[in-house]
Amino acid sequence: MKPSLVILTGAGISAESGLGTFRDADGVWSKFDWRQLATPEGFANDPVAVHGFYNARRQGLVAAAPHAAHTALAELETGWRASGGDFLLVTQNIDDLHERAGSRALIHMHGELFKARCGACGTVTDCRTDLSIADACTACGREGRMRPHVVWFGEIPLGMEEIFPALETATHFAAIGTSGTVWPAAGFAEAAKIAGARTWELSLEAGEGGHFFDVTDYGPASETVPRWAR
Ligand SMILES: CC(C)NC(=O)[C@H](Cc1c[nH]c2ccccc12)NC(=O)[C@H](CCCC/N=C(/NCCC(=O)O)S[C@H]1O[C@H](COP(=O)(O)OP(=O)(O)OC[C@H]2O[C@@H](n3cnc4c(N)ncnc43)[C@H](O)[C@@H]2O)[C@@H](O)[C@H]1O)NC(=O)OCc1ccccc1
């Protein structure tokens, strides 16, 4: 069987870059209500508040930088592929720290903060500055329909047509810095286990899907990931 490594990352891998996690005591959802800010209904109800929420996170991301865990995964990708293996990095994160560290075989299943999408024609464009309801789509010209290119609760994740086949042929799977509470990502470890993969969990503590992991290493990602990837 051709070696095939699938890695899933969550907010925990970017915590040491200064980007908040969601469910930890001081997490994003302890300060903000995800129903108002991360659902299509919330956006329809108060687009100014939603734009404000994502504009603030976008400004925070400009100031952030990848750390040793992001770099270790980019180097692992190069080595794994050079030795003829298949490699796929799936992230729930909307930050671009994996790309900045050099990762290439990467799927943002929940979208990207530095992209915007037109709710009218679906065109996706780069967006590194504040977004507002006044903005017009550069493709169709419609005003007031631009939104962050992120996947909100109740919306279909991106790249599933590529992710599921990779899980079904995985020989190795690792979940890094994720609490395993949001679906369908929370089901990936089980899918990889069913496919016969050897599975690892690297996080600060055990997540929801703990019983699907063969090996666990709990600690800061900046320490556990380089140790695992070596
Ligand atoms: C809350 C949950 C129950 N709800 C869901 O799962 C719902 C479905 C659902 C509704 N009701 C249900 C009832 C039961 C089951 C499921 C549901 N899911 C959806 O709606 C999804 C869409 C969900 C996407 C929502 N958007 C996000 N983000 C983008 C926006 C934004 O970012 O603003 S979710 C967002 O929260 C999630 C947070 O999870 P984590 O990343 O794990 O972060 P968390 O803070 O929870 O944990 C951090 C971990 O790191 C660790 N850590 C901390 N510091 C460090 C450190 N330094 N080092 C290492 N680890 C560390 C901590 O210990 C902790 O374990 C991420 O996915 C993140 O992207 N869509 C869908 O299901 O469509 C259908 C479908 C299904 C299958 C196939 C096709 C279609």
PDBQT file of the ligand as one rigid body, heavy atoms in Angstrom, charges set to zero:
ROOT
HETATM    1  C1  LIG A 301     -20.866  22.981  17.171  1.00  0.00    +0.000 C 
HETATM    2  C2  LIG A 301     -21.067  21.683  16.426  1.00  0.00    +0.000 C 
HETATM    3  C3  LIG A 301     -21.896  20.690  17.193  1.00  0.00    +0.000 C 
HETATM    4  N1  LIG A 301     -21.744  21.987  15.123  1.00  0.00    +0.000 N 
HETATM    5  C4  LIG A 301     -21.343  21.309  14.006  1.00  0.00    +0.000 C 
HETATM    6  O1  LIG A 301     -20.470  20.459  14.002  1.00  0.00    +0.000 OA
HETATM    7  C5  LIG A 301     -22.063  21.681  12.750  1.00  0.00    +0.000 C 
HETATM    8  C6  LIG A 301     -23.087  20.589  12.367  1.00  0.00    +0.000 C 
HETATM    9  C7  LIG A 301     -24.042  20.387  13.443  1.00  0.00    +0.000 A 
HETATM   10  C8  LIG A 301     -25.065  21.179  13.766  1.00  0.00    +0.000 A 
HETATM   11  N2  LIG A 301     -25.716  20.626  14.841  1.00  0.00    +0.000 N 
HETATM   12  C9  LIG A 301     -25.108  19.514  15.184  1.00  0.00    +0.000 A 
HETATM   13  C10 LIG A 301     -25.393  18.595  16.215  1.00  0.00    +0.000 A 
HETATM   14  C11 LIG A 301     -24.589  17.493  16.344  1.00  0.00    +0.000 A 
HETATM   15  C12 LIG A 301     -23.496  17.298  15.437  1.00  0.00    +0.000 A 
HETATM   16  C13 LIG A 301     -23.210  18.230  14.407  1.00  0.00    +0.000 A 
HETATM   17  C14 LIG A 301     -24.032  19.326  14.310  1.00  0.00    +0.000 A 
HETATM   18  N3  LIG A 301     -21.141  21.704  11.632  1.00  0.00    +0.000 N 
HETATM   19  C15 LIG A 301     -21.442  22.503  10.564  1.00  0.00    +0.000 C 
HETATM   20  O2  LIG A 301     -22.389  23.261  10.512  1.00  0.00    +0.000 OA
HETATM   21  C16 LIG A 301     -20.489  22.345   9.382  1.00  0.00    +0.000 C 
HETATM   22  C17 LIG A 301     -19.685  23.634   9.143  1.00  0.00    +0.000 C 
HETATM   23  C18 LIG A 301     -18.902  23.992  10.369  1.00  0.00    +0.000 C 
HETATM   24  C19 LIG A 301     -17.900  25.106  10.046  1.00  0.00    +0.000 C 
HETATM   25  C20 LIG A 301     -18.066  26.289  10.972  1.00  0.00    +0.000 C 
HETATM   26  N4  LIG A 301     -16.965  27.241  10.779  1.00  0.00    +0.000 NA
HETATM   27  C21 LIG A 301     -15.865  27.287  11.505  1.00  0.00    +0.000 C 
HETATM   28  N5  LIG A 301     -14.834  28.160  11.243  1.00  0.00    +0.000 N 
HETATM   29  C22 LIG A 301     -14.920  29.099  10.137  1.00  0.00    +0.000 C 
HETATM   30  C23 LIG A 301     -15.441  30.407  10.598  1.00  0.00    +0.000 C 
HETATM   31  C24 LIG A 301     -14.533  31.062  11.619  1.00  0.00    +0.000 C 
HETATM   32  O3  LIG A 301     -13.405  30.601  11.850  1.00  0.00    +0.000 OA
HETATM   33  O4  LIG A 301     -15.015  32.088  12.146  1.00  0.00    +0.000 OA
HETATM   34  S1  LIG A 301     -15.729  26.149  12.813  1.00  0.00    +0.000 SA
HETATM   35  C25 LIG A 301     -14.395  26.750  13.782  1.00  0.00    +0.000 C 
HETATM   36  O5  LIG A 301     -14.573  26.150  15.029  1.00  0.00    +0.000 OA
HETATM   37  C26 LIG A 301     -13.848  24.938  15.059  1.00  0.00    +0.000 C 
HETATM   38  C27 LIG A 301     -13.006  25.033  16.268  1.00  0.00    +0.000 C 
HETATM   39  O6  LIG A 301     -12.447  23.828  16.508  1.00  0.00    +0.000 OA
HETATM   40  P1  LIG A 301     -10.865  23.705  16.788  1.00  0.00    +0.000 P 
HETATM   41  O7  LIG A 301     -10.123  24.255  15.621  1.00  0.00    +0.000 OA
HETATM   42  O8  LIG A 301     -10.652  22.329  17.225  1.00  0.00    +0.000 OA
HETATM   43  O9  LIG A 301     -10.605  24.758  17.984  1.00  0.00    +0.000 OA
HETATM   44  P2  LIG A 301     -11.032  24.604  19.526  1.00  0.00    +0.000 P 
HETATM   45  O10 LIG A 301     -10.841  25.937  20.125  1.00  0.00    +0.000 OA
HETATM   46  O11 LIG A 301     -12.344  23.931  19.660  1.00  0.00    +0.000 OA
HETATM   47  O12 LIG A 301      -9.923  23.592  20.122  1.00  0.00    +0.000 OA
HETATM   48  C28 LIG A 301      -8.574  23.997  20.135  1.00  0.00    +0.000 C 
HETATM   49  C29 LIG A 301      -7.786  22.788  20.597  1.00  0.00    +0.000 C 
HETATM   50  O13 LIG A 301      -6.399  23.137  20.544  1.00  0.00    +0.000 OA
HETATM   51  C30 LIG A 301      -5.769  22.770  21.751  1.00  0.00    +0.000 C 
HETATM   52  N6  LIG A 301      -4.690  23.742  21.976  1.00  0.00    +0.000 N 
HETATM   53  C31 LIG A 301      -4.776  24.995  22.518  1.00  0.00    +0.000 A 
HETATM   54  N7  LIG A 301      -3.541  25.582  22.532  1.00  0.00    +0.000 NA
HETATM   55  C32 LIG A 301      -2.678  24.673  21.958  1.00  0.00    +0.000 A 
HETATM   56  C33 LIG A 301      -1.271  24.670  21.698  1.00  0.00    +0.000 A 
HETATM   57  N8  LIG A 301      -0.496  25.710  22.017  1.00  0.00    +0.000 N 
HETATM   58  N9  LIG A 301      -0.726  23.579  21.117  1.00  0.00    +0.000 NA
HETATM   59  C34 LIG A 301      -1.505  22.472  20.807  1.00  0.00    +0.000 A 
HETATM   60  N10 LIG A 301      -2.856  22.424  21.020  1.00  0.00    +0.000 NA
HETATM   61  C35 LIG A 301      -3.414  23.512  21.604  1.00  0.00    +0.000 A 
HETATM   62  C36 LIG A 301      -6.853  22.796  22.831  1.00  0.00    +0.000 C 
HETATM   63  O14 LIG A 301      -6.524  21.838  23.803  1.00  0.00    +0.000 OA
HETATM   64  C37 LIG A 301      -8.105  22.371  22.031  1.00  0.00    +0.000 C 
HETATM   65  O15 LIG A 301      -8.262  20.950  22.047  1.00  0.00    +0.000 OA
HETATM   66  C38 LIG A 301     -12.964  24.863  13.858  1.00  0.00    +0.000 C 
HETATM   67  O16 LIG A 301     -13.539  23.982  12.947  1.00  0.00    +0.000 OA
HETATM   68  C39 LIG A 301     -13.030  26.290  13.325  1.00  0.00    +0.000 C 
HETATM   69  O17 LIG A 301     -12.868  26.341  11.947  1.00  0.00    +0.000 OA
HETATM   70  N11 LIG A 301     -21.230  22.072   8.189  1.00  0.00    +0.000 N 
HETATM   71  C40 LIG A 301     -21.903  20.895   8.047  1.00  0.00    +0.000 C 
HETATM   72  O18 LIG A 301     -21.952  20.048   8.921  1.00  0.00    +0.000 OA
HETATM   73  O19 LIG A 301     -22.475  20.761   6.792  1.00  0.00    +0.000 OA
HETATM   74  C41 LIG A 301     -23.155  19.498   6.528  1.00  0.00    +0.000 C 
HETATM   75  C42 LIG A 301     -22.169  18.553   5.880  1.00  0.00    +0.000 A 
HETATM   76  C43 LIG A 301     -21.612  17.505   6.613  1.00  0.00    +0.000 A 
HETATM   77  C44 LIG A 301     -20.736  16.604   5.977  1.00  0.00    +0.000 A 
HETATM   78  C45 LIG A 301     -20.359  16.757   4.667  1.00  0.00    +0.000 A 
HETATM   79  C46 LIG A 301     -20.909  17.840   3.959  1.00  0.00    +0.000 A 
HETATM   80  C47 LIG A 301     -21.800  18.732   4.590  1.00  0.00    +0.000 A 
ENDROOT
TORSDOF 0
